[in-house]
């Protein structure tokens, strides 16, 4: 029976299950193995009212422990029985302690939990190259938001730049700082436009499903993280479905979204960022002299008027609901070499500068005359290193 259930799910769900990837629109999902699960709606959304079912799990386990101990103690003399009951009570209390329980099962962060600012800074410093603006903004935004016990709205970050500049990497770093399991966490949800919202004619259905998915998961964990990749391939207007969830509301139908984080990733605006960076270079200025104010307004206006940005005439921009537009600068030759060194080290190998140079020299650069910036950033570094 169990194997049949798994076969039925695999036919309905054509790619490997991943808790942080919501199934494509229209896919049926069900939990196998005979485990009783909370009732789910469209897209497998955990409906409100099912959250409490999760909370009783520890109590059921504690009751079972107590019953087993008392059953064994029934044949003992009164003194031994008293000791057994006392031990069982102590054990039950210990098992009910959240820290103990959450050592075995992933739990939603408590209000008292705070982000590790030092760890976040270290991750950005050692894993992200050539992005002084992104490092500064992300550290300030995430730490400030999580340290606020009563935020007025969810944190919304819009990350822009060409492929291979580090946008996905940063979203992964943020996820790992909030939830230890990062992208594998059941509280982190990744949407890929071409996978989850492929058909323009189904936009109305997608909007409804998206709202229900977010509502169900925020009900289960207020600190949920939602990542929208390939925003530039998203149908215009679809993202406006979540506008009420990003607004300044204490609650909507009994659910508060104020502690959630929304991250939008887009290639849109990459040309605008490159133009500013190139102007600085041609004027003999270091890229580190570029300030957020030099790009943020240009970016927000540019993507608002870009029909292929996913945010074209979006109410999220019009109503100022995106907290930060984060620019990712195009990467220079020296930054590509940094990526190569980091990748070599991550594989447990000693850095060979000759290999670093060979791999970097295989990259293509633009503009045609100056050849300053890598066409693909660091995106193909891993694949190219496989040949050495």
N, C-alpha and C positions, 0 to 999 in steps of 0.2 A: 504493500500500500504506500509506503513512504517513497519507494523508488518511482512508482507511478505518479505520485504527486510532483516529484521533482521533474519528471519528463513533461508533465502538463505545463508547469511553469516555464520550462526552457523553450517550449514552442511559442508561448505567448510573449516571452521576453528574450529577444534575439541576441543579446550580448550579456556578458557576465554581470551578475548583480553587484552593485556597490552602493552601500547605504548613503553615501554622500552624493550619488548621482541619481536624481529622481528619474523614474522610468519614462520613456518617450510617451507623448500624448496618446491616449487610447489603449495603452498596454495594460493587461490585467496582471495584478500581482497578488500573491498569497504567500503566507509563511508556512513552510513545511515542517516535518518532523514531529507533528502532533502537539506542538507547543501552543498554548492559548495566547493569542495576541490581541491587542486593543483593536476595536473595530476601525476600519479604514474606509475612506471615501475615494473620490477620484484621485488618480495618480498615487494611490496608496497613502493618502493623507491620514495622519492620526487625528481623528475627530475629537473635539473637546468633549470632556466627560470621561474619556478613556485614560486620561493622565492619572487619575486617582488609582486606576487599576495597577499601574506600575508601582505606586507608593506602597501598596500592601504586600508586595513581594517579600521584603525583609521580615515583616511581621509573621508571615506564613512560615518562613524558615525557622524563626525563633520559636514559634509554637510547636513545630515538629521536634526541635531539639528538646524542649521542655517535656513533651509527651514521652519521648524515648528515655530520657533520664529518669522520669518518675516511674515509668513502667519497670525499669530495672531496679529501682529503689523500693518497690512495693514489698519485696521479700525480705527487706532488711529490718533490723530492730529499730526502735524509735530514734535513738541517738544518730545512727547511721542515716536514717531517713531524713532527719532534720538537716544533717550536713549535706546530703544529696540535694535537698530542695534549695538550700542556700547556694550551693555551687551552681545549680541550674539557673537560679535567679540571676546570679552574677554573670554567668555565661550569656544568658539572654540579653541582659543589659549591654554587655560588651558587643554582642553581635548587632545590636540595634544602633550602635554608635556610627554616625555617618562616615567618619574617617575610615573605620574598619571596612564597612560595606563597600565604599567607593574604591578601596584598594583592590577589589576583585571585579567590580563592574564600573564602566564609565558613567560618571554622574555629571549633571549640569553644574557648572561653577556656581558657588554660593555668592551672595552679595559681599561677604567678607573677603572673598578671594580677590587678589589684585594681580595685574600682569607683572611679569618680571621685566622691568624696564632695562636692567643691565643685560639680560639675555637677549632681549629684542634688539638692543643697540649692537651687541656683539654679532648677532646673526646678520644684521644689515651691513655691518662693517666688513665682515669676512666673506659674505656670499654675494653681495651686490656691488658691481663695479661701474664707475663713471656716472653715478646718479646721486650727486650731492643733494639735489632738491628733493628727490623722492625719500632719501634717508631722513632728512630733516622733518619733512611733513608727516611721514608715516609714524615716526617715533612720537612726535608731538601729538598727533591726532589720536592714535590708539591708546597711549598711556593716559592722556588727559581724559579721554572718554571713559575708560575702564575705572579710573580713580574717582569718577563722579558717581556717587551712589544714587543720584536722582536726575539722570539726564532728561532733557525736555523732548528729545526726539532720538531716533536711531542714528547711528553714525553711517554716513553715506560717502564713499570715496569713489571717484572716477579716475581710473588710471589710463593714461594715453601715451602712445608712442609706437614706433615701428616694432615689428616682430624681433624677438631675440634681445630686447633691451632690459628685460627683467620683470615685466608686469606680473606674469604668472608666478614667478619665483617669489615676489613680494607677497602676493595673496596667500601663498603657501606658508611663508614665514609668519604672517599675521594669524592665520588659522592655527598654527602650532603654538603660538604664544597664548592664544585664548583657550584652546583645547589641545591637550597633550598629544592626542592621536592625529592632529592636523587634518589633512584632507580625508583621512580614513575615519574620522570621528563621525558618529551618528548625528552630531549637532552642527556639522559643517555640510553645506549643500551646494553643489556645483551644477550650474546650468550652462549648457553649451548650445548656442543658438541654432546651429545647423543640425544638431541631434534632437533637441527637445522641442523646438519650434520650427520645423522645416517647411510647413505649408502655409502660404499667405492666406489661403481661403479659410483657415481654421483659427484666425486671430481671436475671434470672439470666444471660442472654446478655450484657447490657451490662456486668455486673461482670467477666466473663471477658475481654471485649474490652478493657475499660478497663485492666485489669492488664497485658495483653499490649502494648497501645499504649505505656503508660508504660515498661514494661520494655525494649521495643525501642529507644525513643528515649533513655532514660537510658544504655543500653549504647553508643549512638552519641555521646552528649555528657553527661557527668556533671552539667554546670551547666544542664541543661534547665529551662525555666520552664513550669509548667502552670497555666492560668487557667480556673477554673470559674465561668461567668457564670450568672445566674438560679438560684442555689442554692435560692431559695425555691420554685422550680417543679420541683425535682428529687425523684424518688420517694424517700420515707423509706427509709433503709437502703442505698441504692445506693452512696453515698460511702464506706460502711464497707469496701467492697472494697479501698480503698487504705490501710486502716489499717496493715497490716504494712509498707508502704512508707514510712510516716511515723514508724515506731517506731524505737527505739534499737538497730538492728542494724547491724553492720559491713557485712555482705553478706547477700543472700538469693539462693540459687542462683547464686552467683558475681557478682552485680550489687550495687554499692553505690549507694544512693539519697541518701546523706548530703549531697551538694552540690547537690541539686536544690531548686527553690523551688516551693511550691504556694500559689496565691492563690485564695481563695473570695470571690465577690461576691454579696451578698444584700440584698434590701429588708427582710428579716425583722429585727425589732428597731428599725425606724425609729420606731415609736410610743413605745418605751421611751426612746430617745434624745431625742425631742421633749419628752417629759414632763419629763425632767431639765433640758433647756435652758429650757423654759418656767418651771419652778420657779425657776431662777436669775434669769430676767428679771423675774418677778413680785416677787421679793425684792430687786430693785434691784441685782443683781450682774451684772458683765460676763460674757459667755460665755467669755472668755479665762480666767476663774477656774475653769472646769470642768476637773477633773483626770481622768486616765485611770482612777484608782481609783474615781471617782464613777460610772463607766459600765461598766467591763470585767466586773465580777462580775455586774452586772445583765444585761448582754448575753449572757454565756455561759449563765447560768441560763435566761434568757428564750428563747433559740433552742433550747436543749436540751429545753424543755418545749413548744415550738411545733411542732405537727404539720406545719405548712406552711413550715418553715424549711429543709428539706433536711438538717438536723442533729438532727432529733428523736430523742432517746435515742441519739445517735450515740456510738460508741466513741471517736471522735476527741476528743470533749469529755470523755467519761467517763474516758479514760486520759490526759488532759492533753497531747494531741499537737498541739493548735493553740497556737502560741507567743504570738500576739497577737490579741485581738479589737479591731479598730480601728473606733471610732465616727466616723461622718460626720454632723456636726450639720446641722440644717435651715438653709437660707440666708436671710438677711435681705435687705431691699431694697437696702442698700448693697453687699452681696456680689453681687447680681444685676447692679448697675451696673458692678462690677469685671469681671464676665464679659463684659459687652457691650463695654466698652472694649478688653479683650484680643482679642476676636473682630474688632473693627474694625481694630485694629493688625495682626492676622494676615493681613488681606486687603490690607494695604498702603495703607490709607486713614488720613487724619488724623481724630483723634477730634473728633466734633461733640457737645457736651454736650446739645444740644437733642434730637438723635437718641437719645442714651443715655437721657435721661429719658422720651422717648416709648415706647421699647421696654420699659423697666422698668415703666412705668405700665400696659402691656398685660397684664402678668403678674397672676395671681390669688394671693391670700395668705390664710393661715389663722393662728390660729383665727378664727372668724367675727367675734368681737368686736374683738380686738386687731389682727388682720391683720398679723402679724409675719413669718411665714415663707412663702417662695415655695412654691406647691403642687408645682411641677415643677422646683424648683431653677433650674439654668441650662440645662436640657435643650432648651428650645425657642428659645433665644437665636439660634442660627444661622438657623433658619427665619424668625423674625420680622425679623431684620436684612435679609433678602432683599427686603423690601418698601420699604426706604429706600435 
